Amino acid sequence: ELTKPVLAELRRSIRAHRAATPLLELQRALEHEGWVLVYEGRIYVKEDFCLHTKHPGHLFMMKEAVDLVGLPNALYAFGASTMGPHGCGELQNPLIFGINKQVGYEQCGALMPNTYFGGGNMSSWASESTRAAVDWVPFQNRSATAFYRGTLNKHSMPGWNDHKSCTEFAYGNYARIHAFAAARRAPDRVDAACTSDDCVGDATCTVRCPVPPPSCVGLVEDFNSGLRVGEDVAGETVGLDTFRRHKYLLNLPGGKSGSYSKNINHLWRTEAVVLQWVAPFVEWYFPAMRDFENHVVIAQHSIETIVAALEQHPETAEAIGRAGRDIHDVFLCPHCIADYIKTALEEFRAHLNISTILDDPEKASAFFREFLPCDRLIEVVGGSHGKTLDGKTRKLDRGDLAHPCHEGGPAPSAAARLAHEWEHEAAVRRDVAAEAAERLAHAEHSGSPALPRR
């Protein structure tokens, strides 16, 4: 039941795009600054794709998804902006896959998982989840405070004047400062603090996280939080095991632009009650979230009240935490993420009808040779935790058998061959099952035993 609204929103967002001809859609994707080609089990991008800090994680994830479940041939535009896809609603632009939508579902484009699940490395993400399961604390034995650790964005946004950065565009800082203020008002209910390494190695540093951030001094005071100007809201930096020792975990908007926060990725698996600060941004699995069923929505003046109410009803609180774990188990496990990516590409291909080109080797080869930047392509050959693709990509020359522009098309990868074998085996199993069902139906109708055919 959790998957239905998620898949429905995926299909709605893709079908909201007015599709042109398959050839034109593929050409438009290549005009986008960040495009990704998935073809015959291989991942290709332009050399400069990896200059964006979040792009390598996306490529790690796509490579792992190819290896886990196999991916269909696709060429798509990708954007990792915290503000979500933009411009894709204009008729001449491609459909863009983003990692969040800052202003809600009606923002153009479709959604992919963010790039912070193990840095895109599904094996690393699985290891984190395993360690969390081993280091388990029963719900009733945990601290009864709403816990949060995070930073304040200390710098103005590029391209924005300081006043706009500190007022209209500072929702992340606004939410965080109000959470820190709640911790001062009700320390028995809220344990929220700022983490910063600004003072490391500086013996003269006495204030690590002042309110407001340095770039906003003189422009805003305390974000109407009640904190004193210059007050230090710093706290100790902790490991993920500390989060697992609390009943309630706060998720606040991102510090840069008040959009998604990678912090939430690891909260669902803890079986704590996720307290989601009210905000318009959405990620790909958010349609499955239900207030007071698998999380609780909070705001600046309700944190302490919500925690107190849940403490009065511990069975309800524990049930919400258990239901929140379902979010992880259904959507955020490594195989779940790979399955969603595969479904997203399948829906994307079907709507734009690009399979008519990409699944035809002769047409695909002709398209690649005419439109791809054949001299500036790299192939992703392995996934790894981190922010760079050093050693995990290779530059392709035109004579490389794996090059999309190679005469006759690239040789399929081992993952693609395995996927074709899986598809063949699945088809055989379907045929055998259908034949068995047909024999059984015939036997029931005729009264004779359903013997296997020789």
N, C-alpha and C positions, 0 to 999 in steps of 0.2 A: 504493500500500500504506500510506503514511503516513496517509492520510485515513480509512481504515476504522475504526481504534480511536477516532478523534476523533468521527466521526459516530455510532458505536455508543454512546459515552458521552453525547453530546448527546441521542440518542433515549431512552436509559435514564433520564437525569435528568428529562426532560420527562414520560415515561410513569410515573415514580414518583409523580407528582402525581395524586391521586384527583380526576378531573374531575367537576364538578357540571354543571348545565345550562349551555348557552352564555350565556344571559342572566345567570345568577348569577355565572358566571366574569367576565364583563365588569363587572358591578357591584362584585365584590370587587376587581378591578384598580383601579377608580376610588377605592376606599376606602384604597388604599395611598398613602403620602405622596409617592411619586415615580412617577407613571404617564406613559406616552408613548402617544399615538395616531398611528398611521401610517394615512393614509386618502387614497386616490386620488393618491398621489405627494406628499402634503403631510405635514409633521410638526407636531403640536400638543401643547402642554403647558399646565399652569396657570402663572400668572405667577410663583408662588413656587418653581417647580421649579428655577430657575437659582440659587437661593441657596446650594445645595451646591456646593462648589468643583469637584467632578469632573463635575457634571451637564452644564455647557456642552460639555465635550469629547465626551460621549456624543452630544449633539444634533448637534454638528458631524459626527461620524462617521455618524450615521444619515442626515443630509441628503446627505452625500457618497455613501453607499451607494445612496440613492434615485436620485441622478443617474448613478451608475456602472452599476448593474444593475437598478434598479427593485425596489421592495419590495412585498410583498402587504399588504393591509389587516390591521391588527392593533392591539390595545389591550393593553398589558402593563405590569406593575409592574417598576420598575427600582431597584436599590440599588447604591451605589458604596462601601459600607463596606469597609475593609480586612479586616474580619472575615468578609466574605461574607454571603450571604443568611441571614436568621434568621427564625423564626416561620412560614415558608412550609410547613413540614411539618404544621402544624395544619390540621384539616379545614376550618375556616371561612375560612382565609386563601388569597390567590391564589398562584399559582406566580410566583416572583420571579426575574428575570434579574439576576445579579451579575457582577462583573468578576474575582472569584476565590472560592475556597472555602478558608478558613483551615485547616480540619481534615480536608480530603480530599474525595473524590468523594461519599461518603455524606451529606455535608451537603446540606440541602434546596436546591431551586432548580436553575436551569440557568445556563450561563455565556455571557457576551458578551465580546468583546475589551475590554481595559482602555482607558482614555481617553488614553493617552500616546503613541500612534502619531501623531506630528506634531501633538499636541494635538487629535486628532480630524480634522485636515485631511489628507486623503489625498494631495493635491498636494504639501504640505510634506513629508510622509513619503516620497513618491517622490523628491523633490529630495535629501533626506538620503541615500537609498540610492544615488542616482546619483553624488553627491559621493564616497561611500565607494568606489564602483567605480573612479572615476578615480584616487583617491589610494591605489593598491594596492601592498602590499609582499609579495613572495613569502614563503611560510611559513618557509623555511629561513633567511631574512635577518632574521627578527624576534628580539626579545629573548626569552630562554628563562626568563623569570620569570612567575609568576602575578600578574596586575595587577588592582588594585582601587582605586577612589577613591569615598568616600561619607562621609556625615555620621553623627554620633551623635545620637540623640534626647536632648535635654537637659532635656526637661520631663516631668513626671509626666502620666499619662493622665487626661483629664477623667473624673470619676466614680469613680476608683480612688484608694485611699489610697496614699501614697508608697511604702510598703513593698511593696505588691502590684505597683505599677508597675515598681519596680526589681528585682523578683525573679521572680515568676511570669509577668509580662507583658512581659518585656524581652528576648525571644529575638532580636530584631533587633540590639540593642546587644551581647548576648552573642556572637553570631556575628561581628560586626564587630570587637569587641575581641580576640577570639581570632585573627582574621585579621591584625590589627595586631601581635599578639604573635608570630605566625609570621614576619612580616617582620623582627622584631628578632632572632629565633632564626636565621633562614636568609635573609639579604638576597640571596643569590645565587639563591634559588629563589622568593621571594615579595616583591613590591613592592606592599604594601597600606598605605594611609594615610588619615587623616581629613581632609576638607576643611571649612573653616569660614571665614566672613567676620566672626566675632565681633570680631576685632582691627582691622578696617578703620577707619582714622582715629583709632585709640587708641594713642598712642605708649607708653603705660605697660603695654600688654597684652603679656605674655610667654608665656602658655600658651593656645593656641587650642583644643585638643581634649584636655582633661585626662581621666584615668581615675580614678574613674568620672565620668560626667556630673554637673554641679553638683547636679541635683535628687536624686541618689542618694548624695551624700556622707553618711557616717555610717550608711547602710543596707546598702550593699555596698562591697566594696573593689575587687577587680580582676577579678571574675567568674571566679576561679580561672585566670586567664590567665598569671600569673607577672610581669605588668607591675607596676612600682612605683606605689603610690597617688600620684596627682597627675602621673604621667608624661604628657608631651605626645606624642600620636600623630599630630600634624598633618603633612600633606604638601602639596605644591604642587597647585593646581588646574590641570587639563589639559583640552585639547580632545579631541574624539572621534578625531582623527587619531592621538593617542598610543595609544589602545586598539588601533588597527589595526596597531601596530608591536610587538605582543606575541603570542606563540604561545598563551598561556593567559590566560583572562579569568575572574575570579571573579564569581559572582553570589550575593549574600548576601540573607537575608531583609530585608524592609523595616524601616526604623529605628523606625517608629511602633509597630507591634504584632507584628513578626516574621512578617508575611504576605508577599504578593507585593512585588516591587520593579520599578519601571519601568526600572531599569538593564538588565534582560535584553533589552528590546525591540530594542536596537541591537547586541547581542553576536552574534546568530546570523549576521548578514550579513558578519561579518569573516572567516569561515573559520578563526578561532582555536578552540582547544578550550575550550568552555564548561565551567567547573568549578562545578557546582551544589551549594551547601551543602545537606546533608540536612535536609529540613523537610517537614511534611505538607501545606502549602498547594499548591493546584493552580490553573492557569489553563486556558483552554478548549482549547489545543492540546497540553497536557502528556501526554495519552495516546499521542502520537506519539514521546515521548522514550524513548530506550533507552540505559541505562547502558553505557558503553564502546563504543557504536556511533555516537551523534551528540552525546554529552556525557559527562561523568564526574562521578559523585557524590563529594563530599568532605565531611570533617568536621573538627573542631578539631585533631586530631593527625595528619591524613593529607595535608594540603596539600603539604608539602615532599616527602613520600614519593612521592605521585602524580606530581608534576612531575619528580622524579628518574627515576622509572620510564619516563615518557613520553619523556624525553630519551634514554633508552637504546634506545628504539624509535621513531625519528623518523618512519618511514613510517606506523606505526600512528597516531601523534599527528596527522599531516597528514591521514590518512584520516578520523579522527574530526571534525576541523575542517571538512573538505569535506562530510561528512554533516550536520553542524550547519547548514551553509548551506542545505541542503534544507528545514530547518524554516522559514527565512525565505521561500524561494522558493515553498513550497507553502501556507503559512499566513499569512505576515506581509506579503506584498506588498499594495499598496492594493486591487487587484482581488480578491485572496484573502480579505482581511478583509471586503470587501463581499459576496462570495459566501457566506461563512460566515454573516454576519448574515441574508442572505436565506434560507438553509437553516434557520437556527434559528427564524425567524419562521414559515416554512412548516410545520415540525414542530410548533411550538407551536399554530398554528391548527388543524392536523389533529387533534391530541390533544384540544383543548378544543372543537372543532367550531364555533368562533366565526364561521367563514365564512358560516354559515347566517343570521347577522344582518348582519355587516359587508359581505358581498358582495351583499346585497340592498338596493338604494338606498332603497326605501321603508321597510324595517325599520330600516336603519342611521340614516336621518334621524329616525325616530320615537324611537329609542333616544337619539341625541345630544340632541334637544330635551328629553327627559324627565330624563336623568341627568347630562349634562355641566354643569360650572359655566360656563354660556354667557357670563357677563359678565366672566370672568376668564381668558380664553384668549389665548395668543399662538401665532403661527405662526413656525416657523424658516424663514427665507427665504434664508440663505446660510451657508456654513461659513468659518471663519477661525481662524488660529492664535492661541491666547491663552486666557485663563481667563474672559472675559466674552463675552456675546452682544450687546454694544453695536452697534447698526446691523445686526445679523444676524437680528433678530426684529421682529415687528410686532404691536402690540395689535390685536385684532379687535373690531369692533363688530357688533352683530346684523345690520346691513344689508349687511355685507361678503359678496360672492359666494363668497369662500373660507371663510366661517365654517361649521363643521360643523353649527351649529344653524340655518343658513339654510333656509328652507322648500324642501323638495325636495333638500336636501343641498348640499354645496359643489361648486363647479366643479372638475373635475380639473385638476391641474397639468400643465405641459408635459412633465415627466418621466413622469407617468402616461400621457399620450397617447402618448409615445414608447414606453413599455413595452408598451402595447396594440398598437402597430404592430409591435414586435419579436415579440410573441406571435403576431400574425397571420401575419407573414412566416415565422416558424418553423413554424407549422402548415402553411402552403402548401408549404414545402420538404419537410416530412415526407410530405405527400400526394403530392408529385411523386416523391420517392424510393420510396415504397411502390408507386406505379403503375409506376415503372420496374422495380422488383424483380419485380413481378407479371408484366410483359411478358416479362422475361428468363426467368423460370421457365417461362412458357408456351412460349416459343420453344425452350428446351432440351428440353421434354417433347415438343413437336410436330415439332421439327426445322426449323421455319421461322424466318426472321430476325426479330429483335425490332425492328420498325420503330416509330418514335414515332407516337402517335395524333395525328390532326389535329383 
